[in-house]
Amino acid sequence: GSVTHVEWKDAKTLMYCADEGVETGFYTQGLSSDNGTPLIEKGVVIIRSFSVNKGVIAFVGERPSHPKELFSLSFADKKLVKRTDINPWIRDIKLARQEKLVWQSRDGLQIEGVILYPLDYKEGTKYPMINYIHGGPEACVKNGWTTYYSMWGQVAAAKGYVVLMPNYRGSSGRGVAYSKMDQGDMGDEEFNDVLDGIDYLINKGMVDKAKVGIGGGSYGGFFSAWGATKHSDRFAASCAFVGISDHVSKRFTTDIPYESYYSHWGFWTHENLELVYDRSPVKYATNN
């Protein structure tokens, strides 16, 4: 997993939460121990940070059935309590089915993601599809609430789309080695993970291959532009938000040079200019 927040329980015990696949874990762990003890069963709630005071843990949690709410957990009775009900109207709304999806990429690596089925999904029917690509790439989609201004989730599902949210290689939540698998060659094997997820659902008879879209922000915006140019034959539509179209010009104008160096390419542009340009969506703009 990928630890997202740490606090001291006492002088000899740590508490931490971590992204683990499409779920999160929440643990205590003694300094002399190699393993943590779960505070909450995995799959009950998605948690990314927390606060501790006088024997009570407070955190914001979510699930596919509800957006963020305040929860508390007492050390005394280990009881998890949902303290708020900010959006009670959601209980009266029919929500689309949402779950973890696993498929195999072409090189044999197992890839995980979250899928939302069309609201009135009927097996055997082919549906249009939208791929939501998370940013980072050192981030990951969780099986929690997936509907925001830039994350279409239930809105797209309600309009009859299959929505796939892949945690392609380079994502967090599966250890350091997995997070670094894209370093030095952006847009190649990790994009194949997305294409192979699409093909998995096409081959299952769920998706109309002529009606596949892609969208996302930041690294997801790069992927959306990459899909629109390099792989324009695979996508009917693309929506790129704050993405990168040219990795060469980005190298010399970016306000995140060290993130780009340590998390993305791992080398400077002048060391392998042709590869950096080859992975730039602008190079393939004529494909449209």
Salt bridges, closest charged atoms under 4 A:
GLU7 OE2 - HIS5 NE2 2.94
ASP19 OD1 - LYS142 NZ 3.82
GLU20 OE1 - LYS42 NZ 2.60
GLU23 OE1 - ARG63 NH1 2.90
GLU62 OE1 - ARG48 NH1 3.68
GLU62 OE1 - LYS68 NZ 3.28
ASP85 OD1 - LYS82 NZ 3.84
ASP85 OD2 - ARG91 NH1 2.92
GLU99 OE2 - ARG97 NH2 3.19
ASP107 OD2 - ARG169 NH1 2.77
GLU112 OE2 - LYS100 NZ 3.50
ASP120 OD1 - LYS94 NZ 2.80
ASP185 OD1 - ARG279 NE 2.53
ASP188 OD2 - ARG279 NH2 3.76
GLU189 OE1 - ARG169 NH1 3.28
ASP193 OD2 - ARG169 NE 2.84
ASP196 OD1 - ARG106 NH2 2.80
ASP199 OD1 - ARG234 NH2 2.55
GLU259 OE2 - HIS264 NE2 3.84
ASP278 OD2 - ARG279 NH1 2.45
ASP278 OD1 - LYS283 NZ 2.77
